[in-house]
Amino acid sequence: MKGITPAKGVTIISKLRSSLHEKMEKLLMVWVTEKQLKGDTLTQGIICEKARAIYGDLLNQTQRTSTDEASEDSFKSQSRLV
C-alpha cells in the first residue's frame, strides 16, 4: 500500500478487509500475547503459520461465499510477502 500512487483526483487509498481478517488478527494477537507471557520465542515464520491456521479454522467455521474465497486467496498472497 505504501508504494501505491493514487490516480489523479484520488485523495484516499484504502483497502477493504473482511471481517474474517479482523477476527483472525484479534485471535492471533491473543495467541502471541499468551506465548510472550510464557516466554516462548516467536519468529515471523511461526506467527505467519499460526495466522494461516487461525484463518483456515475461521473460514471452515463460516459459510463460504465468493467474497471469503477471494479473501482467502488474498490472505495467502499477502502472508507470503511479510
TORKOL-260519 format. One record per atom (N, C-alpha, C, CB): residue number from 1; residue in one letter; atom name; x, z, y. Coordinates in steps of 0.1 Angstrom, whole numbers. Each point is the difference from the previous one (the first is absolute). Glycine has a CB too. Example, Ala and Ser with C-alpha at 12.3 -4.5 7.8 and 13.67 -1.06 7.14 Angstrom:
BEGIN
  zake  lumba  vexvo     c1     c3     c2
     1      A      N    132     78    -57
     1      A     CA     -9      0     12
     1      A      C      9      0     12
     1      A     CB    -19     12    -12
     2      S      N     15    -19     23
     2      S     CA      9      0     11
     2      S      C     -8      8     11
     2      S     CB     12    -22     -6
END
This chain:
BEGIN
  zake  lumba  vexvo     c1     c3     c2
     1      M      N      8      0    -12
     1      M     CA     -8      0     12
     1      M      C      9      0     13
     1      M     CB    -18     12    -13
     2      K      N     29     -5     12
     2      K     CA      9      0     12
     2      K      C      5    -13      4
     2      K     CB      6     23     -7
     3      G      N     -4    -32     -2
     3      G     CA      6    -13      3
     3      G      C    -10    -11      4
     3      G     CB     18      6    -15
     4      I      N    -31     -2     15
     4      I     CA    -11    -10      2
     4      I      C     -1     -2     15
     4      I     CB    -12      7    -20
     5      T      N     12    -20     24
     5      T     CA     -3     -4     14
     5      T      C    -14     -4      1
     5      T     CB     24     -8      3
     6      P      N    -32     15      6
     6      P     CA    -14     -3      1
     6      P      C     -2    -14      6
     6      P     CB     -5     25      2
     7      A      N     -7    -30     -6
     7      A     CA     -4    -13      6
     7      A      C     -2      2     15
     7      A     CB    -10     -8    -22
     8      K      N     11     -3     29
     8      K     CA     -3      1     15
     8      K      C    -14      5      3
     8      K     CB     16    -20      3
     9      G      N    -16     30      5
     9      G     CA    -13      6      4
     9      G      C     -3     12     -9
     9      G     CB     -8    -21      8
    10      V      N     15     24    -19
    10      V     CA     -3     11     -8
    10      V      C      8     12      5
    10      V     CB     -4    -15    -20
    11      T      N     -2     26     22
    11      T     CA      7     12      5
    11      T      C      2     11    -11
    11      T     CB    -10     -5     22
    12      I      N      2      4    -33
    12      I     CA      1     11    -10
    12      I      C      1     -7    -14
    12      I     CB    -14     16     14
    13      I      N     24    -11    -21
    13      I     CA      1     -4    -14
    13      I      C     -3     12     -9
    13      I     CB     18    -18      6
    14      S      N    -27     16    -15
    14      S     CA     -4     11     -9
    14      S      C      0     -6    -14
    14      S     CB    -13     12     18
    15      K      N     13     -2    -27
    15      K     CA      0     -4    -14
    15      K      C    -12      8     -6
    15      K     CB     25     -5     -1
    16      L      N    -33     -2     -6
    16      L     CA    -11      6     -7
    16      L      C      5      7    -12
    16      L     CB    -17    -17      9
    17      R      N     13     30    -11
    17      R     CA      3      7    -11
    17      R      C    -12      5     -8
    17      R     CB     21      8     11
    18      S      N    -21    -10    -24
    18      S     CA    -12      4     -7
    18      S      C      0     16     -1
    18      S     CB      0    -22    -13
    19      S      N    -12     26      9
    19      S     CA     -2     15     -2
    19      S      C      9      4    -12
    19      S     CB    -23      0     11
    20      L      N     25     -9    -20
    20      L     CA      8      3    -12
    20      L      C     14      4      4
    20      L     CB    -14    -15    -14
    21      H      N     20      7     24
    21      H     CA     13      2      5
    21      H      C      1     14      6
    21      H     CB      3    -25      4
    22      E      N    -13     28      4
    22      E     CA      0     13      7
    22      E      C     -1     12    -10
    22      E     CB    -11    -11     20
    23      K      N      2     10    -30
    23      K     CA     -1     10    -10
    23      K      C     14      1     -8
    23      K     CB    -25     -4     -2
    24      M      N     31     -7     -1
    24      M     CA     12      0     -7
    24      M      C     11      7      8
    24      M     CB     -6    -21    -12
    25      E      N      7     18     25
    25      E     CA     10      7      8
    25      E      C     -2     15      1
    25      E     CB      1    -21     13
    26      K      N    -14     25    -12
    26      K     CA     -2     14      1
    26      K      C      4      7    -13
    26      K     CB    -19     -4     16
    27      L      N     15     -2    -28
    27      L     CA      4      6    -12
    27      L      C     15      0     -2
    27      L     CB    -22     -7    -10
    28      L      N     28     -4     14
    28      L     CA     15     -1     -1
    28      L      C      7     11      8
    28      L     CB     -2    -25     -4
    29      M      N     -3     27     16
    29      M     CA      6     11      9
    29      M      C     -2     14     -7
    29      M     CB     -5    -14     21
    30      V      N     -6     16    -27
    30      V     CA     -2     13     -7
    30      V      C     11      1    -11
    30      V     CB    -25      0      5
    31      W      N     26    -11    -13
    31      W     CA     10      0    -11
    31      W      C     14      2      5
    31      W     CB    -16    -15    -13
    32      V      N     20      8     23
    32      V     CA     13      1      6
    32      V      C      3     14      5
    32      V     CB     -1    -24      7
    33      T      N     -9     30      0
    33      T     CA      1     14      5
    33      T      C      2     10    -12
    33      T     CB    -14     -6     20
    34      E      N      6      4    -30
    34      E     CA      2      9    -12
    34      E      C     14     -1     -6
    34      E     CB    -25     -2     -4
    35      K      N     29    -11      2
    35      K     CA     14     -2     -5
    35      K      C     10      6      8
    35      K     CB     -8    -21    -10
    36      Q      N      7     20     23
    36      Q     CA     10      5      9
    36      Q      C      0     16      0
    36      Q     CB     -2    -20     15
    37      L      N     -9     26    -16
    37      L     CA     -1     14     -1
    37      L      C      6      6    -13
    37      L     CB    -21     -1     14
    38      K      N     20     -7    -25
    38      K     CA      6      3    -12
    38      K      C     15     -2      0
    38      K     CB    -21     -6    -12
    39      G      N     26     -1     22
    39      G     CA     14     -3      1
    39      G      C      5    -13     -8
    39      G     CB      3     25      3
    40      D      N    -13    -33     -7
    40      D     CA      3    -12     -7
    40      D      C      6    -10      9
    40      D     CB    -19      5    -16
    41      T      N     28    -13     11
    41      T     CA      6    -11      7
    41      T      C     -9    -13     -1
    41      T     CB     23      9     -4
    42      L      N    -26    -14     16
    42      L     CA     -9    -12      0
    42      L      C      8    -12      6
    42      L     CB    -21     14      2
    43      T      N     21    -25     -9
    43      T     CA      6    -12      6
    43      T      C    -11    -10      4
    43      T     CB     21      3    -15
    44      Q      N    -17    -13     22
    44      Q     CA     -9    -10      5
    44      Q      C     -7     -7    -12
    44      Q     CB     14     -4     20
    45      G      N     -6      2    -31
    45      G     CA     -6     -6    -12
    45      G      C    -10      8     -7
    45      G     CB     21    -11     -2
    46      I      N    -18     24      1
    46      I     CA    -10     10     -6
    46      I      C    -13      0      8
    46      I     CB     19     14     -9
    47      I      N    -18    -13     22
    47      I     CA    -11      1      9
    47      I      C     -9    -13     -1
    47      I     CB     13     15     15
    48      C      N     -6    -27    -15
    48      C     CA     -7    -13     -1
    48      C      C     -7     -1    -14
    48      C     CB     17    -10     15
    49      E      N    -10     15    -25
    49      E     CA     -7     -1    -14
    49      E      C    -12      9      0
    49      E     CB     23     -4    -10
    50      K      N    -22     16     16
    50      K     CA    -12      9      0
    50      K      C    -11     -6      9
    50      K     CB     16     20     -4
    51      A      N    -12    -26     15
    51      A     CA    -11     -6      8
    51      A      C     -7    -11     -7
    51      A     CB     14      5     20
    52      R      N     -7    -13    -28
    52      R     CA     -6    -11     -8
    52      R      C     -9      6    -11
    52      R     CB     19    -15      5
    53      A      N    -15     26    -11
    53      A     CA     -8      7    -10
    53      A      C    -13      6      6
    53      A     CB     22      5    -13
    54      I      N    -20      2     24
    54      I     CA    -12      6      6
    54      I      C    -10    -11      4
    54      I     CB     14     19      9
    55      Y      N     -9    -30     -3
    55      Y     CA     -8    -11      5
    55      Y      C     -7     -6    -12
    55      Y     CB     15     -5     19
    56      G      N     -8      3    -30
    56      G     CA     -6     -6    -12
    56      G      C    -11      9     -5
    56      G     CB     21    -11     -6
    57      D      N    -19     24      6
    57      D     CA    -10     10     -5
    57      D      C    -13     -1      9
    57      D     CB     18     15     -9
    58      L      N    -15    -15     22
    58      L     CA    -12     -1      9
    58      L      C     -7    -13     -2
    58      L     CB     12     14     17
    59      L      N     -5    -25    -19
    59      L     CA     -6    -13     -1
    59      L      C     -9      0    -13
    59      L     CB     19    -11     12
    60      N      N    -14     17    -22
    60      N     CA     -8      1    -13
    60      N      C    -12      9      1
    60      N     CB     21     -3    -12
    61      Q      N    -21     13     21
    61      Q     CA    -11      9      2
    61      Q      C    -11     -6      9
    61      Q     CB     16     19     -3
    62      T      N    -13    -29     10
    62      T     CA    -10     -6      9
    62      T      C     -4    -14     -5
    62      T     CB     10     12     19
    63      Q      N    -22    -16    -14
    63      Q     CA     -5    -13     -5
    63      Q      C      9    -10      7
    63      Q     CB    -24      9     -3
    64      R      N     28    -19     -5
    64      R     CA      9    -11      5
    64      R      C     -8    -10      8
    64      R     CB     15      3    -20
    65      T      N    -10     -6     32
    65      T     CA     -6    -10      8
    65      T      C     11    -10      3
    65      T     CB    -17     16     10
    66      S      N     14    -27     -4
    66      S     CA     10    -10      3
    66      S      C      9      6     11
    66      S     CB    -16    -19     -6
    67      T      N     11     27     15
    67      T     CA      9      6     10
    67      T      C     10      9     -6
    67      T     CB    -19     -1     16
    68      D      N     15     10    -26
    68      D     CA      9      9     -6
    68      D      C     11     -8     -8
    68      D     CB    -19     17     -2
    69      E      N     15    -28     -5
    69      E     CA     10     -8     -7
    69      E      C     10     -6      9
    69      E     CB    -17     -5    -17
    70      A      N     12      1     29
    70      A     CA     10     -6     10
    70      A      C      9     11      5
    70      A     CB    -17    -17      6
    71      S      N     11     29     -5
    71      S     CA      8     12      5
    71      S      C     10      4    -10
    71      S     CB    -19      8     13
    72      E      N     16     -9    -26
    72      E     CA      9      3    -11
    72      E      C     12     -9      1
    72      E     CB    -18      8    -15
    73      D      N     16    -21     17
    73      D     CA     11    -10      1
    73      D      C      8      3     12
    73      D     CB    -14    -17    -12
    74      S      N      7     20     23
    74      S     CA      7      4     13
    74      S      C      9     12     -2
    74      S     CB    -19    -10     13
    75      F      N     13     20    -20
    75      F     CA      8     12     -2
    75      F      C     13     -2     -8
    75      F     CB    -22     13      1
    76      K      N     20    -21    -12
    76      K     CA     12     -3     -8
    76      K      C     10     -8      8
    76      K     CB    -14      0    -20
    77      S      N     10     -9     28
    77      S     CA     10     -8      8
    77      S      C      7      9     10
    77      S     CB    -14    -20     -3
    78      Q      N      6     29     10
    78      Q     CA      6      8     10
    78      Q      C      9     11     -6
    78      Q     CB    -21     -4     14
    79      S      N     18      9    -25
    79      S     CA      8     11     -6
    79      S      C     13     -6     -5
    79      S     CB    -20     12     -7
    80      R      N     21    -25      4
    80      R     CA     13     -5     -3
    80      R      C      9     -2     12
    80      R     CB    -11    -12    -19
    81      L      N      5     11     31
    81      L     CA      8     -1     12
    81      L      C      6     13      5
    81      L     CB    -14    -19      6
    82      V      N      9     30    -11
    82      V     CA      4     13      5
    82      V      C     14      3     -6
    82      V     CB    -24      8      3
END
